[in-house]
Amino acid sequence: MASEDQSWEIRFSNSRKRPYFYNTATQGSRWEVPDSLASSDLSSLPGAEHLKQNQSSSTSAGASASSDNGGKIRASHLLVKHSGSRRPASWRQANITRSKDEALEILKGHEKTLREADDLQATFAKLASTESDCSSARDGGDLGFFGRNQMQKPFEDAAFALEVGQLSDIVSTDSGVHVILRTA
């Protein structure tokens, strides 16, 4: 197991603006600390400086002020693309031909499911992982932390207006139509 522990390093995702763990032996990566590592081992890993830099952006559950995260918030989204989207293709469908009205109807159904959910965050992650047209579906729709001017303006405005744990109304951008859940 020691050899597996020595295979881990910490890298930084420029797209997600957060550190992740990369195993040089298996070439696998993950966001969470690997089970084989103790938290005391993290500072000795190659790339540990990325964790230190990111600590000012991390937050405990329930924190609501974006100022606690260096002006950044964290959100998840569920995207439904349509034929007028800037890139009408996704991991789910190579050529998206539905109209914007059809996309809105689909998203309204998802929004209804989410508003009736007992556990909004778990339901959101499950639904986004199977129904979102964004590649963030693999992470339950999680976009990680982001600041101002990193997202399309309507999306940014809606996300920053939310309280932690709050679900947005439907938001339309050049990418398609979204519902957003602010998570930090």
C-alpha positions, -999 to +999 in steps of 0.1 A: +000+000+000+029+023+006+038+022-031+002+033-039+005+061-014+037+073-031+019+073-065-004+102-055+003+138-063-018+169-062-025+188-094-046+218-101-076+219-125-075+252-145-111+246-156-125+239-122-101+262-103-094+236-076-069+210-067-074+173-074-055+140-067-037+122-095-023+087-093+008+084-115+007+046-114-029+042-125-033+076-143-066+080-124-078+112-108-103+122-082-115+153-063-116+137-029-086+127-007-078+090-016-088+066+012-052+053+014-039+087+024-040+102+059-046+139+061-012+142+077+004+128+045-011+155+023+016+181+030+043+158+018+028+150-016+041+165-048+020+195-056+008+201-020+012+238-025-021+236-046-040+226-014-025+255+005-034+280-022-069+266-024-076+267+014-087+303+011-113+292-015-126+262+005-155+264+029-173+245+055-208+233+047-234+259+053-212+290+047-233+314+027-212+345+020-192+345-012-167+367+006-158+337+027-145+321-005-125+349-019-156+362-037-163+328-052-193+306-049-199+270-056-229+257-076-243+227-095-265+229-125-286+208-148-284+219-184-308+210-212-295+220-246-316+227-277-310+232-314-302+269-309-276+263-282-241+274-291-230+238-293-260+216-298-243+183-288-235+166-255-222+134-240-258+122-241-267+130-277-243+138-306-268+161-324-294+178-303-325+188-325-351+197-298-365+232-299-360+256-271-396+252-261-391+214-258-360+220-237-379+242-214-407+216-210-381+190-201-364+213-176-397+223-160-403+186-153-369+183-137-375+215-117-408+202-104-390+170-093-363+190-075-387+214-058-406+183-044-375+165-032-369+157+004-331+159+000-326+185-027-288+182-030-288+144-034-318+145-058-301+172-078-268+153-081-287+121-091-309+139-117-280+160-131-258+129-135-283+113-158-302+142-174-278+171-178-263+179-212-232+193-195-201+172-190-204+183-153-230+155-152-202+131-142-199+151-110-236+154-103-237+188-120-210+203-097-192+232-113-168+237-084-160+272-071-162+301-095-160+339-093-174+368-113-168+369-150-162+331-153-196+321-164-221+335-189-237+367-175-273+354-170-259+322-153-236+342-131-262+367-121-287+339-111-260+319-093-247+348-072-282+358-063-289+325-047-285+316-010-266+283-002-291+255-007-314+275-029-326+264-063-329+290-091-357+295-115-350+285-151-321+304-166-315+308-203-280+312-217-262+306-251-255+271-238-292+262-233-315+263-203-304+256-167-316+252-132-288+260-107-283+249-071-259+270-050-239+247-028-214+271-011 
